[in-house]
Each structure stands twice: as structure tokens, then as C-alpha cells.
Amino acid sequence: MIRLIDITSKHIEEGVGGSCIQCPIALALQNEYKTIDVEVDGEGNLLVNKKGLLIDYNQQQDVEHFIELFDETYVQDENLYMETVKPFTLRIIER
């Protein structure tokens, strides 16, 4: 089964660059799974309640690129990230 999770403009606006618990993807996972026990590392590894999530293989590089771009532009200029990264739908494979 595939779970679709929207990373919205609101998540991007409220996200904190360089934070594994407050980046846009982490905020979306917190909303979807109704928990604050979420972590996203720079390689796109996702943990919810200490359990790893599996990203659709075809999307792994896109997720890594999103994280890298968000973190880089957030450090350079706090407002530039809104022009650089766009909302997308994350595909999580659940077993």
C-alpha cells in the first residue's frame, strides 16, 4: 500500500532549515501520523515513532534534492527557500 503525504506551502513556510525534526517533510509527517516523534535526515531517511519509513524508490533522489535545496537556501537567505523548493506529494510504501 502507498500512503500519499502532501508537503504543502505551509510546511515549507514553517519549516526550519537544517532541522531533522522541523523541516517541511518532518512537519508533514507529524501531521499525517499525529505524532511529534519524527526525524528526517539529510539523506532522506524518515523515522516515525522510531520506525523507518520506505520512500518510493523512484522518488528517493527527489526527496534528497528537496532537503539539500531547502537547507542550503535557508542558510543563505531565510526567504529564498520559498522560491527554490515547491510543494510535492511524498509517496511512502507501507507494508
VENLINGI-V419417 format. One record per backbone hydrogen bond with DSSP energy under -0.5 kcal/mol. CO is the residue of the C=O (numbers start at 1). NH is the residue of the N-H. If there is no record, write none. Layout:
BEGIN
[[CO/NH] [CO/NH]]
END
This chain:
BEGIN
[[1/94] [2/4] [3/5] [3/92] [5/90] [6/8] [7/88] [8/12] [9/13] [10/14] [11/15] [15/17] [16/19] [18/20] [19/23] [20/40] [22/16] [23/27] [24/28] [25/29] [26/30] [27/31] [28/32] [29/33] [30/34] [30/35] [36/38] [37/49] [39/47] [41/44] [45/41] [46/53] [47/39] [48/51] [51/48] [53/46] [53/55] [54/93] [56/59] [56/60] [57/60] [59/63] [60/64] [61/65] [62/66] [63/67] [64/68] [65/69] [66/70] [67/71] [68/72] [69/73] [70/74] [71/75] [72/76] [73/77] [77/80] [77/81] [79/82] [80/83] [80/84] [81/85] [88/7] [88/90] [90/5] [90/92] [91/56] [92/3] [92/94] [93/54]]
END
